[in-house]
């Protein structure tokens, strides 16, 4: 027996107990199945080997490995179940990660930026907020008002102090930076207060590779194939708006190459004059949902997390359209031989109504949903006693077929007002049958 050969420990066949069919490795002293037929079988059956090997592979290599043999087809699932511990990652920023995630659920707070990208890459990405003033810096997305105030209060309770605010590039929002220092380290948490729910943060991204989110119970990479398999990203803003001299170097260091648009779409745009339709076979230009089959979604462990007090699938059903800057404008031929600089752009319609507690996003104008819930609100307004009706009620509804509710901006619904978010969810399920997985982890 050579020094590197595992010791075989077996039990005689006439013993009262059945034989133990394993070997013991001299190096790690772990038991290994005796009848492994090769590396694939060992990876599939021996957990320590799985952890050791898969931990060093990039996601695209794990996907490639899972396609080599049936025995390894579950590698991606193994990694998703064992190597995405968000609580452990959050310990770098919060004393009580589960309390933060419960806050996420209650106040619809979403993690983005370098934390989300690093989490899904299984790496720690360190991008200095003082050096890179781009969408890469945005860590948390939260809607302004009560939700943002709750987040600030939590951060203060965790020892963070406000150090400043600054405008985010190419958006009207503000990036708020809070810092916690101790003898060992300095930690920054940055968040953006949005006018609309966090799903609308997709419109602020400058690169497709930066469209990654972590909610209280799931992690999403919306352009997963491009980001993790091709290791490519594409512009969602004009190159002049992204501090390219610094930002592109950051992406290169991360290992992702950036292009304006995919060359295939560039060819299709040249061949087509239809400004409303994408070319056949485009991997990018289409109408989508954040939670659709093109996104990579990881179900997180929610043990000890307080679930939200409302249905939270509006994030999965948030619709958007990927088009290009040329197709999204009225293109007039320039005097020169070439069209303007082109890049992808994201279109999204955010719907809000007096009879919906939450807001919802659509890739189109959502005319049916807008009209339906407007009419729901009109019915309730008519049913109110005169003393509870909004000011100017008669003038607003004088035009029976052209009712505009924008004139009741200060109206506060009285007690007993009925909201219809459950109906909106049913409409979304009918609009996108089977497009979003509704199962929870472990079911």
Secondary structure, DSSP 8 states (H G I E B T S, - for coil): --TTS-EEE---TTSSS----EEE-TTT--EEETT--SHHHHHHH-HHHHHHHHTTS-HHHHHHHHTT-GGGTTHHHHHHHHS--HHHHHTTT-S-HHHHHHHHHHHT-EE-HHHHHHHHHTS-----TTT--SGGG--EEEETTHHHHHHHHHHHHTT-EEEEEEE-TTSS-EEEEEEEE-SS-EEEEEEEEESS-GGGGGGG-SBGGG-EEE-SSEEEETTHIIIIIS-EEEBSS-GGGTTHHHHHHHHHHHT-EEESS-HHHHHHHHH---TTS--TT-SSSSEEETTSTTSEEEE---TT----SS--TTTTT-EEEEEETTTTS-----SSSS-----EEEE-EEE--TT-SS-EEESS--HHHHHHHHHHHHHHHHHS-GGGS-TTHHHHTSSTTS--GGGGTT----TT----HHHHHHHHHHHTTTSS----TT-
